[in-house]
Amino acid sequence: GSRIVTVAGTYVGTVDDFSFSTENGKLFYLYVALEKAGGYLCLSITSVEHFGQDCIVISDDYQEHSTRIYFMNKQQPSSAKNKRLLWKR
């Protein structure tokens, strides 16, 4: 539920889910519910500039390091863990 904002202050959306390594706990991706465009974004953790208390700040070029996600049955990431995901750039 954390808000995602770019360094320039543009609101992108909210974190719906995330992926991490079960071996070391390292974060890989944030799955972001897009506010204006709708749908979801698989955002690489390399785009994160700062984890703040009120929001997560990401680089302005985050779209170069992310992928739009299209889910079968239009389910959200948190409820689609066992469903097949379709990934498109």
PyMOL Python script that loads the backbone (N, CA, C, O; Angstrom):
from pymol import cmd

cmd.read_pdbstr("""\
ATOM      1  N   GLY A   1       0.784  -1.204   0.000  1.00  0.00           N
ATOM      2  CA  GLY A   1       0.000   0.000   0.000  1.00  0.00           C
ATOM      3  C   GLY A   1       0.823   1.263   0.000  1.00  0.00           C
ATOM      4  O   GLY A   1       0.260   2.358   0.022  1.00  0.00           O
ATOM      5  N   SER A   2       2.153   1.150  -0.024  1.00  0.00           N
ATOM      6  CA  SER A   2       2.995   2.351  -0.043  1.00  0.00           C
ATOM      7  C   SER A   2       2.813   3.109  -1.350  1.00  0.00           C
ATOM      8  O   SER A   2       2.710   2.509  -2.419  1.00  0.00           O
ATOM      9  N   ARG A   3       2.776   4.432  -1.254  1.00  0.00           N
ATOM     10  CA  ARG A   3       2.664   5.272  -2.446  1.00  0.00           C
ATOM     11  C   ARG A   3       4.007   5.333  -3.155  1.00  0.00           C
ATOM     12  O   ARG A   3       5.058   5.362  -2.515  1.00  0.00           O
ATOM     13  N   ILE A   4       3.962   5.352  -4.497  1.00  0.00           N
ATOM     14  CA  ILE A   4       5.158   5.460  -5.331  1.00  0.00           C
ATOM     15  C   ILE A   4       5.160   6.836  -5.988  1.00  0.00           C
ATOM     16  O   ILE A   4       4.200   7.222  -6.654  1.00  0.00           O
ATOM     17  N   VAL A   5       6.266   7.578  -5.787  1.00  0.00           N
ATOM     18  CA  VAL A   5       6.412   8.927  -6.328  1.00  0.00           C
ATOM     19  C   VAL A   5       7.776   9.029  -6.991  1.00  0.00           C
ATOM     20  O   VAL A   5       8.756   8.489  -6.476  1.00  0.00           O
ATOM     21  N   THR A   6       7.852   9.719  -8.134  1.00  0.00           N
ATOM     22  CA  THR A   6       9.144   9.921  -8.793  1.00  0.00           C
ATOM     23  C   THR A   6       9.927  11.011  -8.069  1.00  0.00           C
ATOM     24  O   THR A   6       9.378  11.744  -7.247  1.00  0.00           O
ATOM     25  N   VAL A   7      11.211  11.108  -8.385  1.00  0.00           N
ATOM     26  CA  VAL A   7      12.069  12.150  -7.813  1.00  0.00           C
ATOM     27  C   VAL A   7      11.494  13.528  -8.127  1.00  0.00           C
ATOM     28  O   VAL A   7      11.605  14.445  -7.313  1.00  0.00           O
ATOM     29  N   ALA A   8      10.882  13.680  -9.297  1.00  0.00           N
ATOM     30  CA  ALA A   8      10.291  14.956  -9.705  1.00  0.00           C
ATOM     31  C   ALA A   8       8.958  15.231  -9.006  1.00  0.00           C
ATOM     32  O   ALA A   8       8.407  16.324  -9.140  1.00  0.00           O
ATOM     33  N   GLY A   9       8.434  14.255  -8.264  1.00  0.00           N
ATOM     34  CA  GLY A   9       7.197  14.456  -7.519  1.00  0.00           C
ATOM     35  C   GLY A   9       5.942  13.926  -8.190  1.00  0.00           C
ATOM     36  O   GLY A   9       4.841  14.174  -7.700  1.00  0.00           O
ATOM     37  N   THR A  10       6.073  13.208  -9.290  1.00  0.00           N
ATOM     38  CA  THR A  10       4.912  12.652  -9.986  1.00  0.00           C
ATOM     39  C   THR A  10       4.425  11.396  -9.271  1.00  0.00           C
ATOM     40  O   THR A  10       5.200  10.473  -9.020  1.00  0.00           O
ATOM     41  N   TYR A  11       3.144  11.370  -8.948  1.00  0.00           N
ATOM     42  CA  TYR A  11       2.547  10.198  -8.300  1.00  0.00           C
ATOM     43  C   TYR A  11       2.323   9.120  -9.354  1.00  0.00           C
ATOM     44  O   TYR A  11       1.708   9.382 -10.388  1.00  0.00           O
ATOM     45  N   VAL A  12       2.819   7.906  -9.099  1.00  0.00           N
ATOM     46  CA  VAL A  12       2.718   6.809 -10.060  1.00  0.00           C
ATOM     47  C   VAL A  12       1.615   5.834  -9.671  1.00  0.00           C
ATOM     48  O   VAL A  12       0.802   5.461 -10.516  1.00  0.00           O
ATOM     49  N   GLY A  13       1.570   5.419  -8.419  1.00  0.00           N
ATOM     50  CA  GLY A  13       0.580   4.446  -7.960  1.00  0.00           C
ATOM     51  C   GLY A  13       0.939   3.939  -6.580  1.00  0.00           C
ATOM     52  O   GLY A  13       1.644   4.607  -5.824  1.00  0.00           O
ATOM     53  N   THR A  14       0.446   2.742  -6.255  1.00  0.00           N
ATOM     54  CA  THR A  14       0.710   2.157  -4.938  1.00  0.00           C
ATOM     55  C   THR A  14       1.237   0.731  -5.093  1.00  0.00           C
ATOM     56  O   THR A  14       0.896   0.023  -6.041  1.00  0.00           O
ATOM     57  N   VAL A  15       2.071   0.333  -4.147  1.00  0.00           N
ATOM     58  CA  VAL A  15       2.621  -1.020  -4.154  1.00  0.00           C
ATOM     59  C   VAL A  15       1.519  -1.994  -3.771  1.00  0.00           C
ATOM     60  O   VAL A  15       0.870  -1.840  -2.736  1.00  0.00           O
ATOM     61  N   ASP A  16       1.314  -3.001  -4.617  1.00  0.00           N
ATOM     62  CA  ASP A  16       0.321  -4.034  -4.348  1.00  0.00           C
ATOM     63  C   ASP A  16       0.980  -5.329  -3.886  1.00  0.00           C
ATOM     64  O   ASP A  16       0.385  -6.111  -3.144  1.00  0.00           O
ATOM     65  N   ASP A  17       2.230  -5.548  -4.341  1.00  0.00           N
ATOM     66  CA  ASP A  17       2.935  -6.774  -3.986  1.00  0.00           C
ATOM     67  C   ASP A  17       4.413  -6.560  -4.277  1.00  0.00           C
ATOM     68  O   ASP A  17       4.797  -5.515  -4.801  1.00  0.00           O
ATOM     69  N   PHE A  18       5.241  -7.536  -3.943  1.00  0.00           N
ATOM     70  CA  PHE A  18       6.668  -7.459  -4.214  1.00  0.00           C
ATOM     71  C   PHE A  18       7.214  -8.870  -4.339  1.00  0.00           C
ATOM     72  O   PHE A  18       6.576  -9.833  -3.915  1.00  0.00           O
ATOM     73  N   SER A  19       8.416  -8.988  -4.932  1.00  0.00           N
ATOM     74  CA  SER A  19       9.080 -10.289  -5.010  1.00  0.00           C
ATOM     75  C   SER A  19      10.467 -10.147  -4.400  1.00  0.00           C
ATOM     76  O   SER A  19      11.087  -9.086  -4.459  1.00  0.00           O
ATOM     77  N   PHE A  20      10.940 -11.245  -3.810  1.00  0.00           N
ATOM     78  CA  PHE A  20      12.233 -11.225  -3.148  1.00  0.00           C
ATOM     79  C   PHE A  20      12.845 -12.614  -3.176  1.00  0.00           C
ATOM     80  O   PHE A  20      12.165 -13.605  -3.445  1.00  0.00           O
ATOM     81  N   SER A  21      14.136 -12.669  -2.894  1.00  0.00           N
ATOM     82  CA  SER A  21      14.858 -13.933  -2.830  1.00  0.00           C
ATOM     83  C   SER A  21      14.551 -14.623  -1.507  1.00  0.00           C
ATOM     84  O   SER A  21      14.641 -14.007  -0.445  1.00  0.00           O
ATOM     85  N   THR A  22      14.192 -15.884  -1.572  1.00  0.00           N
ATOM     86  CA  THR A  22      13.946 -16.633  -0.336  1.00  0.00           C
ATOM     87  C   THR A  22      15.261 -17.022   0.332  1.00  0.00           C
ATOM     88  O   THR A  22      15.272 -17.409   1.500  1.00  0.00           O
ATOM     89  N   GLU A  23      16.360 -16.924  -0.396  1.00  0.00           N
ATOM     90  CA  GLU A  23      17.661 -17.269   0.170  1.00  0.00           C
ATOM     91  C   GLU A  23      18.253 -16.158   1.032  1.00  0.00           C
ATOM     92  O   GLU A  23      18.804 -16.426   2.100  1.00  0.00           O
ATOM     93  N   ASN A  24      18.140 -14.904   0.568  1.00  0.00           N
ATOM     94  CA  ASN A  24      18.770 -13.812   1.305  1.00  0.00           C
ATOM     95  C   ASN A  24      17.845 -12.631   1.610  1.00  0.00           C
ATOM     96  O   ASN A  24      18.266 -11.664   2.245  1.00  0.00           O
ATOM     97  N   GLY A  25      16.603 -12.702   1.166  1.00  0.00           N
ATOM     98  CA  GLY A  25      15.640 -11.634   1.446  1.00  0.00           C
ATOM     99  C   GLY A  25      15.774 -10.402   0.568  1.00  0.00           C
ATOM    100  O   GLY A  25      15.069  -9.417   0.785  1.00  0.00           O
ATOM    101  N   LYS A  26      16.654 -10.431  -0.409  1.00  0.00           N
ATOM    102  CA  LYS A  26      16.866  -9.290  -1.295  1.00  0.00           C
ATOM    103  C   LYS A  26      15.639  -9.050  -2.163  1.00  0.00           C
ATOM    104  O   LYS A  26      15.107  -9.979  -2.770  1.00  0.00           O
ATOM    105  N   LEU A  27      15.193  -7.796  -2.220  1.00  0.00           N
ATOM    106  CA  LEU A  27      14.049  -7.422  -3.059  1.00  0.00           C
ATOM    107  C   LEU A  27      14.454  -7.408  -4.523  1.00  0.00           C
ATOM    108  O   LEU A  27      15.557  -6.987  -4.870  1.00  0.00           O
ATOM    109  N   PHE A  28      13.539  -7.880  -5.387  1.00  0.00           N
ATOM    110  CA  PHE A  28      13.764  -7.852  -6.828  1.00  0.00           C
ATOM    111  C   PHE A  28      12.835  -6.855  -7.527  1.00  0.00           C
ATOM    112  O   PHE A  28      13.291  -5.993  -8.278  1.00  0.00           O
ATOM    113  N   TYR A  29      11.528  -6.982  -7.271  1.00  0.00           N
ATOM    114  CA  TYR A  29      10.538  -6.171  -7.973  1.00  0.00           C
ATOM    115  C   TYR A  29       9.459  -5.680  -7.015  1.00  0.00           C
ATOM    116  O   TYR A  29       9.140  -6.321  -6.014  1.00  0.00           O
ATOM    117  N   LEU A  30       8.904  -4.507  -7.365  1.00  0.00           N
ATOM    118  CA  LEU A  30       7.689  -4.016  -6.730  1.00  0.00           C
ATOM    119  C   LEU A  30       6.600  -4.088  -7.783  1.00  0.00           C
ATOM    120  O   LEU A  30       6.813  -3.677  -8.924  1.00  0.00           O
ATOM    121  N   TYR A  31       5.435  -4.606  -7.415  1.00  0.00           N
ATOM    122  CA  TYR A  31       4.303  -4.662  -8.328  1.00  0.00           C
ATOM    123  C   TYR A  31       3.390  -3.507  -7.971  1.00  0.00           C
ATOM    124  O   TYR A  31       2.798  -3.474  -6.893  1.00  0.00           O
ATOM    125  N   VAL A  32       3.284  -2.562  -8.890  1.00  0.00           N
ATOM    126  CA  VAL A  32       2.632  -1.281  -8.635  1.00  0.00           C
ATOM    127  C   VAL A  32       1.300  -1.197  -9.369  1.00  0.00           C
ATOM    128  O   VAL A  32       1.233  -1.394 -10.583  1.00  0.00           O
ATOM    129  N   ALA A  33       0.240  -0.904  -8.619  1.00  0.00           N
ATOM    130  CA  ALA A  33      -1.070  -0.620  -9.223  1.00  0.00           C
ATOM    131  C   ALA A  33      -1.006   0.822  -9.720  1.00  0.00           C
ATOM    132  O   ALA A  33      -0.879   1.753  -8.924  1.00  0.00           O
ATOM    133  N   LEU A  34      -1.093   1.003 -11.036  1.00  0.00           N
ATOM    134  CA  LEU A  34      -0.968   2.330 -11.637  1.00  0.00           C
ATOM    135  C   LEU A  34      -2.234   3.143 -11.422  1.00  0.00           C
ATOM    136  O   LEU A  34      -3.341   2.660 -11.660  1.00  0.00           O
ATOM    137  N   GLU A  35      -2.065   4.363 -10.977  1.00  0.00           N
ATOM    138  CA  GLU A  35      -3.196   5.228 -10.663  1.00  0.00           C
ATOM    139  C   GLU A  35      -3.868   5.772 -11.921  1.00  0.00           C
ATOM    140  O   GLU A  35      -5.064   5.563 -12.124  1.00  0.00           O
ATOM    141  N   LYS A  36      -3.114   6.461 -12.759  1.00  0.00           N
ATOM    142  CA  LYS A  36      -3.705   7.151 -13.915  1.00  0.00           C
ATOM    143  C   LYS A  36      -3.904   6.238 -15.117  1.00  0.00           C
ATOM    144  O   LYS A  36      -4.951   6.280 -15.764  1.00  0.00           O
ATOM    145  N   ALA A  37      -2.901   5.410 -15.420  1.00  0.00           N
ATOM    146  CA  ALA A  37      -2.960   4.575 -16.621  1.00  0.00           C
ATOM    147  C   ALA A  37      -3.758   3.299 -16.413  1.00  0.00           C
ATOM    148  O   ALA A  37      -4.180   2.667 -17.382  1.00  0.00           O
ATOM    149  N   GLY A  38      -3.968   2.917 -15.167  1.00  0.00           N
ATOM    150  CA  GLY A  38      -4.628   1.646 -14.882  1.00  0.00           C
ATOM    151  C   GLY A  38      -3.682   0.488 -15.137  1.00  0.00           C
ATOM    152  O   GLY A  38      -2.656   0.655 -15.796  1.00  0.00           O
ATOM    153  N   GLY A  39      -4.011  -0.656 -14.633  1.00  0.00           N
ATOM    154  CA  GLY A  39      -3.154  -1.825 -14.802  1.00  0.00           C
ATOM    155  C   GLY A  39      -2.053  -1.857 -13.768  1.00  0.00           C
ATOM    156  O   GLY A  39      -2.126  -1.206 -12.725  1.00  0.00           O
ATOM    157  N   TYR A  40      -1.022  -2.635 -14.085  1.00  0.00           N
ATOM    158  CA  TYR A  40       0.074  -2.853 -13.138  1.00  0.00           C
ATOM    159  C   TYR A  40       1.415  -2.696 -13.818  1.00  0.00           C
ATOM    160  O   TYR A  40       1.540  -2.798 -15.038  1.00  0.00           O
ATOM    161  N   LEU A  41       2.412  -2.444 -12.990  1.00  0.00           N
ATOM    162  CA  LEU A  41       3.773  -2.277 -13.443  1.00  0.00           C
ATOM    163  C   LEU A  41       4.670  -3.149 -12.586  1.00  0.00           C
ATOM    164  O   LEU A  41       4.568  -3.136 -11.359  1.00  0.00           O
ATOM    165  N   CYS A  42       5.543  -3.903 -13.226  1.00  0.00           N
ATOM    166  CA  CYS A  42       6.571  -4.664 -12.520  1.00  0.00           C
ATOM    167  C   CYS A  42       7.811  -3.772 -12.520  1.00  0.00           C
ATOM    168  O   CYS A  42       8.491  -3.633 -13.536  1.00  0.00           O
ATOM    169  N   LEU A  43       8.092  -3.176 -11.369  1.00  0.00           N
ATOM    170  CA  LEU A  43       9.142  -2.169 -11.237  1.00  0.00           C
ATOM    171  C   LEU A  43      10.390  -2.789 -10.622  1.00  0.00           C
ATOM    172  O   LEU A  43      10.340  -3.328  -9.517  1.00  0.00           O
ATOM    173  N   SER A  44      11.505  -2.713 -11.335  1.00  0.00           N
ATOM    174  CA  SER A  44      12.771  -3.232 -10.817  1.00  0.00           C
ATOM    175  C   SER A  44      13.185  -2.428  -9.592  1.00  0.00           C
ATOM    176  O   SER A  44      13.034  -1.207  -9.561  1.00  0.00           O
ATOM    177  N   ILE A  45      13.701  -3.108  -8.602  1.00  0.00           N
ATOM    178  CA  ILE A  45      14.120  -2.448  -7.367  1.00  0.00           C
ATOM    179  C   ILE A  45      15.276  -1.475  -7.624  1.00  0.00           C
ATOM    180  O   ILE A  45      15.536  -0.591  -6.807  1.00  0.00           O
ATOM    181  N   THR A  46      15.975  -1.636  -8.766  1.00  0.00           N
ATOM    182  CA  THR A  46      17.063  -0.714  -9.105  1.00  0.00           C
ATOM    183  C   THR A  46      16.559   0.701  -9.381  1.00  0.00           C
ATOM    184  O   THR A  46      17.351   1.643  -9.385  1.00  0.00           O
ATOM    185  N   SER A  47      15.249   0.867  -9.611  1.00  0.00           N
ATOM    186  CA  SER A  47      14.664   2.187  -9.839  1.00  0.00           C
ATOM    187  C   SER A  47      14.380   2.938  -8.551  1.00  0.00           C
ATOM    188  O   SER A  47      14.103   4.137  -8.586  1.00  0.00           O
ATOM    189  N   VAL A  48      14.445   2.256  -7.415  1.00  0.00           N
ATOM    190  CA  VAL A  48      14.128   2.892  -6.136  1.00  0.00           C
ATOM    191  C   VAL A  48      15.299   3.763  -5.688  1.00  0.00           C
ATOM    192  O   VAL A  48      16.436   3.303  -5.581  1.00  0.00           O
ATOM    193  N   GLU A  49      14.990   5.029  -5.432  1.00  0.00           N
ATOM    194  CA  GLU A  49      15.981   5.980  -4.928  1.00  0.00           C
ATOM    195  C   GLU A  49      15.971   6.027  -3.402  1.00  0.00           C
ATOM    196  O   GLU A  49      17.012   6.200  -2.768  1.00  0.00           O
ATOM    197  N   HIS A  50      14.771   5.869  -2.817  1.00  0.00           N
ATOM    198  CA  HIS A  50      14.651   6.019  -1.358  1.00  0.00           C
ATOM    199  C   HIS A  50      13.364   5.357  -0.859  1.00  0.00           C
ATOM    200  O   HIS A  50      12.293   5.544  -1.437  1.00  0.00           O
ATOM    201  N   PHE A  51      13.486   4.588   0.213  1.00  0.00           N
ATOM    202  CA  PHE A  51      12.307   4.060   0.902  1.00  0.00           C
ATOM    203  C   PHE A  51      11.998   5.013   2.046  1.00  0.00           C
ATOM    204  O   PHE A  51      12.677   5.000   3.072  1.00  0.00           O
ATOM    205  N   GLY A  52      10.986   5.830   1.872  1.00  0.00           N
ATOM    206  CA  GLY A  52      10.619   6.791   2.896  1.00  0.00           C
ATOM    207  C   GLY A  52       9.512   6.268   3.791  1.00  0.00           C
ATOM    208  O   GLY A  52       8.923   5.220   3.524  1.00  0.00           O
ATOM    209  N   GLN A  53       9.236   7.003   4.849  1.00  0.00           N
ATOM    210  CA  GLN A  53       8.179   6.608   5.780  1.00  0.00           C
ATOM    211  C   GLN A  53       6.801   6.780   5.151  1.00  0.00           C
ATOM    212  O   GLN A  53       5.901   5.977   5.396  1.00  0.00           O
ATOM    213  N   ASP A  54       6.632   7.827   4.340  1.00  0.00           N
ATOM    214  CA  ASP A  54       5.330   8.124   3.737  1.00  0.00           C
ATOM    215  C   ASP A  54       5.182   7.614   2.310  1.00  0.00           C
ATOM    216  O   ASP A  54       4.063   7.420   1.835  1.00  0.00           O
ATOM    217  N   CYS A  55       6.308   7.394   1.616  1.00  0.00           N
ATOM    218  CA  CYS A  55       6.250   6.948   0.225  1.00  0.00           C
ATOM    219  C   CYS A  55       7.588   6.353  -0.189  1.00  0.00           C
ATOM    220  O   CYS A  55       8.586   6.450   0.526  1.00  0.00           O
ATOM    221  N   ILE A  56       7.577   5.736  -1.361  1.00  0.00           N
ATOM    222  CA  ILE A  56       8.801   5.211  -1.968  1.00  0.00           C
ATOM    223  C   ILE A  56       9.119   6.116  -3.150  1.00  0.00           C
ATOM    224  O   ILE A  56       8.274   6.331  -4.019  1.00  0.00           O
ATOM    225  N   VAL A  57      10.334   6.644  -3.182  1.00  0.00           N
ATOM    226  CA  VAL A  57      10.750   7.549  -4.247  1.00  0.00           C
ATOM    227  C   VAL A  57      11.528   6.744  -5.287  1.00  0.00           C
ATOM    228  O   VAL A  57      12.461   6.010  -4.962  1.00  0.00           O
ATOM    229  N   ILE A  58      11.114   6.903  -6.556  1.00  0.00           N
ATOM    230  CA  ILE A  58      11.767   6.180  -7.645  1.00  0.00           C
ATOM    231  C   ILE A  58      12.356   7.161  -8.648  1.00  0.00           C
ATOM    232  O   ILE A  58      11.992   8.337  -8.668  1.00  0.00           O
ATOM    233  N   SER A  59      13.268   6.670  -9.478  1.00  0.00           N
ATOM    234  CA  SER A  59      13.905   7.519 -10.486  1.00  0.00           C
ATOM    235  C   SER A  59      12.881   7.964 -11.525  1.00  0.00           C
ATOM    236  O   SER A  59      11.863   7.308 -11.749  1.00  0.00           O
ATOM    237  N   ASP A  60      13.179   9.088 -12.145  1.00  0.00           N
ATOM    238  CA  ASP A  60      12.280   9.609 -13.176  1.00  0.00           C
ATOM    239  C   ASP A  60      12.258   8.735 -14.424  1.00  0.00           C
ATOM    240  O   ASP A  60      11.293   8.781 -15.186  1.00  0.00           O
ATOM    241  N   ASP A  61      13.308   7.933 -14.648  1.00  0.00           N
ATOM    242  CA  ASP A  61      13.363   7.052 -15.817  1.00  0.00           C
ATOM    243  C   ASP A  61      12.913   5.627 -15.479  1.00  0.00           C
ATOM    244  O   ASP A  61      13.355   4.668 -16.112  1.00  0.00           O
ATOM    245  N   TYR A  62      12.040   5.492 -14.489  1.00  0.00           N
ATOM    246  CA  TYR A  62      11.584   4.181 -14.016  1.00  0.00           C
ATOM    247  C   TYR A  62      10.978   3.325 -15.126  1.00  0.00           C
ATOM    248  O   TYR A  62      11.050   2.098 -15.058  1.00  0.00           O
ATOM    249  N   GLN A  63      10.389   3.939 -16.136  1.00  0.00           N
ATOM    250  CA  GLN A  63       9.737   3.166 -17.190  1.00  0.00           C
ATOM    251  C   GLN A  63      10.743   2.375 -18.029  1.00  0.00           C
ATOM    252  O   GLN A  63      10.383   1.385 -18.665  1.00  0.00           O
ATOM    253  N   GLU A  64      12.001   2.814 -18.029  1.00  0.00           N
ATOM    254  CA  GLU A  64      13.042   2.084 -18.742  1.00  0.00           C
ATOM    255  C   GLU A  64      13.436   0.814 -18.002  1.00  0.00           C
ATOM    256  O   GLU A  64      14.042  -0.083 -18.589  1.00  0.00           O
ATOM    257  N   HIS A  65      13.098   0.730 -16.716  1.00  0.00           N
ATOM    258  CA  HIS A  65      13.478  -0.401 -15.874  1.00  0.00           C
ATOM    259  C   HIS A  65      12.250  -1.155 -15.363  1.00  0.00           C
ATOM    260  O   HIS A  65      12.294  -1.783 -14.305  1.00  0.00           O
ATOM    261  N   SER A  66      11.172  -1.088 -16.112  1.00  0.00           N
ATOM    262  CA  SER A  66       9.937  -1.727 -15.661  1.00  0.00           C
ATOM    263  C   SER A  66       9.204  -2.355 -16.837  1.00  0.00           C
ATOM    264  O   SER A  66       9.518  -2.103 -18.000  1.00  0.00           O
ATOM    265  N   THR A  67       8.217  -3.181 -16.499  1.00  0.00           N
ATOM    266  CA  THR A  67       7.423  -3.884 -17.501  1.00  0.00           C
ATOM    267  C   THR A  67       5.957  -3.776 -17.122  1.00  0.00           C
ATOM    268  O   THR A  67       5.598  -3.984 -15.963  1.00  0.00           O
ATOM    269  N   ARG A  68       5.106  -3.452 -18.090  1.00  0.00           N
ATOM    270  CA  ARG A  68       3.662  -3.478 -17.842  1.00  0.00           C
ATOM    271  C   ARG A  68       3.234  -4.924 -17.706  1.00  0.00           C
ATOM    272  O   ARG A  68       3.728  -5.794 -18.423  1.00  0.00           O
ATOM    273  N   ILE A  69       2.324  -5.181 -16.794  1.00  0.00           N
ATOM    274  CA  ILE A  69       1.853  -6.537 -16.540  1.00  0.00           C
ATOM    275  C   ILE A  69       0.390  -6.638 -16.915  1.00  0.00           C
ATOM    276  O   ILE A  69      -0.414  -5.757 -16.609  1.00  0.00           O
ATOM    277  N   TYR A  70       0.061  -7.731 -17.584  1.00  0.00           N
ATOM    278  CA  TYR A  70      -1.318  -8.025 -17.926  1.00  0.00           C
ATOM    279  C   TYR A  70      -1.659  -9.363 -17.293  1.00  0.00           C
ATOM    280  O   TYR A  70      -1.003 -10.365 -17.577  1.00  0.00           O
ATOM    281  N   PHE A  71      -2.665  -9.395 -16.447  1.00  0.00           N
ATOM    282  CA  PHE A  71      -3.030 -10.599 -15.711  1.00  0.00           C
ATOM    283  C   PHE A  71      -4.198 -11.307 -16.362  1.00  0.00           C
ATOM    284  O   PHE A  71      -5.133 -10.675 -16.855  1.00  0.00           O
ATOM    285  N   MET A  72      -4.132 -12.619 -16.358  1.00  0.00           N
ATOM    286  CA  MET A  72      -5.281 -13.394 -16.801  1.00  0.00           C
ATOM    287  C   MET A  72      -6.385 -13.197 -15.776  1.00  0.00           C
ATOM    288  O   MET A  72      -6.098 -13.069 -14.586  1.00  0.00           O
ATOM    289  N   ASN A  73      -7.598 -13.169 -16.194  1.00  0.00           N
ATOM    290  CA  ASN A  73      -8.770 -12.984 -15.339  1.00  0.00           C
ATOM    291  C   ASN A  73      -8.759 -11.654 -14.602  1.00  0.00           C
ATOM    292  O   ASN A  73      -9.530 -11.472 -13.659  1.00  0.00           O
ATOM    293  N   LYS A  74      -7.899 -10.715 -15.009  1.00  0.00           N
ATOM    294  CA  LYS A  74      -7.837  -9.376 -14.434  1.00  0.00           C
ATOM    295  C   LYS A  74      -7.724  -9.390 -12.915  1.00  0.00           C
ATOM    296  O   LYS A  74      -8.369  -8.590 -12.236  1.00  0.00           O
ATOM    297  N   GLN A  75      -6.919 -10.282 -12.385  1.00  0.00           N
ATOM    298  CA  GLN A  75      -6.732 -10.355 -10.938  1.00  0.00           C
ATOM    299  C   GLN A  75      -5.515  -9.547 -10.531  1.00  0.00           C
ATOM    300  O   GLN A  75      -4.582  -9.374 -11.316  1.00  0.00           O
ATOM    301  N   GLN A  76      -5.527  -9.060  -9.318  1.00  0.00           N
ATOM    302  CA  GLN A  76      -4.423  -8.295  -8.782  1.00  0.00           C
ATOM    303  C   GLN A  76      -3.284  -9.228  -8.387  1.00  0.00           C
ATOM    304  O   GLN A  76      -3.514 -10.415  -8.156  1.00  0.00           O
ATOM    305  N   PRO A  77      -2.049  -8.705  -8.305  1.00  0.00           N
ATOM    306  CA  PRO A  77      -0.914  -9.545  -7.955  1.00  0.00           C
ATOM    307  C   PRO A  77      -1.106 -10.325  -6.660  1.00  0.00           C
ATOM    308  O   PRO A  77      -0.759 -11.506  -6.614  1.00  0.00           O
ATOM    309  N   SER A  78      -1.635  -9.725  -5.624  1.00  0.00           N
ATOM    310  CA  SER A  78      -1.753 -10.410  -4.339  1.00  0.00           C
ATOM    311  C   SER A  78      -2.715 -11.588  -4.400  1.00  0.00           C
ATOM    312  O   SER A  78      -2.599 -12.511  -3.594  1.00  0.00           O
ATOM    313  N   SER A  79      -3.650 -11.582  -5.323  1.00  0.00           N
ATOM    314  CA  SER A  79      -4.598 -12.679  -5.420  1.00  0.00           C
ATOM    315  C   SER A  79      -4.290 -13.591  -6.606  1.00  0.00           C
ATOM    316  O   SER A  79      -5.026 -14.543  -6.865  1.00  0.00           O
ATOM    317  N   ALA A  80      -3.212 -13.304  -7.321  1.00  0.00           N
ATOM    318  CA  ALA A  80      -2.897 -14.085  -8.519  1.00  0.00           C
ATOM    319  C   ALA A  80      -1.580 -14.838  -8.395  1.00  0.00           C
ATOM    320  O   ALA A  80      -0.986 -15.207  -9.408  1.00  0.00           O
ATOM    321  N   LYS A  81      -1.116 -15.069  -7.182  1.00  0.00           N
ATOM    322  CA  LYS A  81       0.181 -15.703  -6.980  1.00  0.00           C
ATOM    323  C   LYS A  81       0.275 -17.065  -7.656  1.00  0.00           C
ATOM    324  O   LYS A  81       1.344 -17.434  -8.144  1.00  0.00           O
ATOM    325  N   ASN A  82      -0.808 -17.810  -7.694  1.00  0.00           N
ATOM    326  CA  ASN A  82      -0.771 -19.145  -8.285  1.00  0.00           C
ATOM    327  C   ASN A  82      -1.348 -19.179  -9.689  1.00  0.00           C
ATOM    328  O   ASN A  82      -1.551 -20.255 -10.252  1.00  0.00           O
ATOM    329  N   LYS A  83      -1.611 -18.020 -10.254  1.00  0.00           N
ATOM    330  CA  LYS A  83      -2.148 -17.924 -11.607  1.00  0.00           C
ATOM    331  C   LYS A  83      -1.006 -17.663 -12.580  1.00  0.00           C
ATOM    332  O   LYS A  83       0.041 -17.146 -12.190  1.00  0.00           O
ATOM    333  N   ARG A  84      -1.200 -18.010 -13.815  1.00  0.00           N
ATOM    334  CA  ARG A  84      -0.193 -17.739 -14.837  1.00  0.00           C
ATOM    335  C   ARG A  84      -0.232 -16.260 -15.189  1.00  0.00           C
ATOM    336  O   ARG A  84      -1.305 -15.699 -15.411  1.00  0.00           O
ATOM    337  N   LEU A  85       0.935 -15.627 -15.240  1.00  0.00           N
ATOM    338  CA  LEU A  85       1.032 -14.211 -15.586  1.00  0.00           C
ATOM    339  C   LEU A  85       1.455 -14.081 -17.048  1.00  0.00           C
ATOM    340  O   LEU A  85       2.261 -14.867 -17.547  1.00  0.00           O
ATOM    341  N   LEU A  86       0.914 -13.106 -17.705  1.00  0.00           N
ATOM    342  CA  LEU A  86       1.330 -12.791 -19.071  1.00  0.00           C
ATOM    343  C   LEU A  86       2.160 -11.515 -19.010  1.00  0.00           C
ATOM    344  O   LEU A  86       1.677 -10.489 -18.531  1.00  0.00           O
ATOM    345  N   TRP A  87       3.376 -11.560 -19.477  1.00  0.00           N
ATOM    346  CA  TRP A  87       4.272 -10.416 -19.418  1.00  0.00           C
ATOM    347  C   TRP A  87       4.458  -9.855 -20.815  1.00  0.00           C
ATOM    348  O   TRP A  87       4.706 -10.603 -21.761  1.00  0.00           O
ATOM    349  N   LYS A  88       4.341  -8.544 -20.947  1.00  0.00           N
ATOM    350  CA  LYS A  88       4.555  -7.894 -22.230  1.00  0.00           C
ATOM    351  C   LYS A  88       5.318  -6.614 -21.988  1.00  0.00           C
ATOM    352  O   LYS A  88       5.148  -5.965 -20.957  1.00  0.00           O
ATOM    353  N   ARG A  89       6.150  -6.255 -22.926  1.00  0.00           N
ATOM    354  CA  ARG A  89       6.861  -4.968 -22.845  1.00  0.00           C
ATOM    355  C   ARG A  89       6.123  -3.971 -23.660  1.00  0.00           C
ATOM    356  O   ARG A  89       6.534  -2.814 -23.742  1.00  0.00           O
TER     357      ARG A  89
END
""", "prot")
cmd.dss("prot")
cmd.show_as("cartoon", "prot")
cmd.util.cbc("prot")
cmd.orient("prot")
